[in-house]
Amino acid sequence: MNLKPGADNRQKREWLRREARSASAKEGWLAPFRQFFATSPITCPYIAGRAERKLIVELGGNGAALFYDDLSRAGFRRSHGFAYRPACRGCSACVPVRIAVDRFRHTRSTRRIRNANRDLSARLLRARATAEPFRLCSAYARFLHNDTDMA
């Protein structure tokens, strides 16, 4: 998804709106009715001793792409046909982070982190499926979500 501001993003959102209106007109609906649900508290996978709840909504139907585009800007994540976000009472530790790369400027804090990690190196590669990143992702999922359906 293109997160930078400008004409490209406006064009994408306008295209999504037209698609949603077109689909709605064919089915006779003005807008889909969306129901949000909160899960029961479960053990927080991130912070020991805390409970986690999620706010969940289904992504099907007319205008789902535009709807998810809006939800993702509000901190929702997607899993299959659903969007969800943490909704824990009295806790806001899980904050989704999106960095507008074209507007990023180092601060004292980010320079300190960069300098502390000068021994790390990285390189850009063309996206391709290989065993190495699959093993890394699998190990991460097992570590973080060992006994959940996300493992």
N, C-alpha and C positions, 0 to 999 in steps of 0.2 A: 504494500500500500504506500502510496506517495504521501508523506506527511508534510512536505514543505508547502508553505502558503503560495498562492498564486493562481494563475489561469488554469493550469493543469488540474488542480484539485477542484476548482469550481466547475470545470467542464465535466469531470467525473461525477460529482454530486448531482449536477443537472441531468446527466444521462441516467443516473440511478433514479432520480425523481420521475423522469419521463417513462422509464420502464415500469415503475410502480404504478403510475397513473394509468398507463396503457393496460396493464394486467388487471387493475381494479375495474376499469371501465368494461372489460370483457366479462367479468364475473358479477358486475352490478354492485360492487362494494365501494364505499367512499374511502375507507381505510380499515386495515385489519385491526381487530381487537386483541391487544396484547395483555396477557396476565403474567405478573411477576410473582414468584413464590420464594419464600425463605426456607432454607433447610433447618432441620433440628441441629442443635450444637453437637459437634464432634471434637475430638482431640485435635488441636491445632498442629499441623505438620511443620510449622515454622518456629513457634515459640513454646518452649516446654511449660507445662502447667496452665496453658490457656485453652479456651474453647474457640472453635471456628464455626461460623455460619456463612452460608452463601445466599446471594440473591440470584435467582435463576429465571430465565425467560426462553421460550422456544423461538427459534429463528425461521420457522417455515412461513409459507404464505406470501401474499403480495408484498412487495417492498422490502423483502428480507435483507437484501444487500444494503439498501440505504439505511434500514433500521440498525443493522450490525455496524455500519460505518459510524453512525451516531453513538451507539453503545461503546464501541472501542475507544472513542474519544472521551467517554465518561469512565474509563477504567475497566470495562468488561473484557473478559477473555472468552475464547470460543472453544467448545469441545463438542465435536460432531454437530448435531442440530440445535445446540443450546448455547446461550451466552450466560456467563456467570461472573460475579465479582464478590470478593469478601465483603461481608456485612456484619461484622462482629460488634456487639454492644460494648461500648467503653474502650474500644481499641481501634487504632487506625495505623498500625504498624505496616500493614501490607499496602504499599503505595505503588501503583504501576508507574513506571518511569518511561517516558518517551523523550528522546533527545532530537530536537530539530537540528540536524547536523550542519546545515548551511548557516545557522545562526549561533552555533556554539562558540563560546569564547572561554578560554581557560581562566579560572579563578586561582587565588592562592592555594585553596584546598586541592583543586584538581592538579595543579602543578606539583604540589607536594606528593600526591599519589603517583603521578607520572614519574617523578624523580625516584621515589622509593621502589619503583618497578622497572627501572632502566635495564635490568638483566633479562627482561622478557622481550621476545620478538614476535612479530606477526607478519603475515603476508596474505594478500588477496589471491584467492583461487577461484576458478570457475566452479559453480555449484555442480556437484556430481555425487551420486550415492556410492559410498565405499564402506568397507567393513569397519574401518577405524572410527569415523564419527558415529556410526551406528552403535558400536560397543560403548563409546563414551556416553552417548545419550541413554542407552539402556542401563548402564551403571548408575548414572544420575537418577533416572526414574526409579530404579530399585532402592537406592539410598533414601530418596526423598519420599517416595510413595509406596514403600515396601508392601504394606498390607492393605492397599486401597485399590479401587478399580482403575486408577490412573497408572498403576505399575504395568 
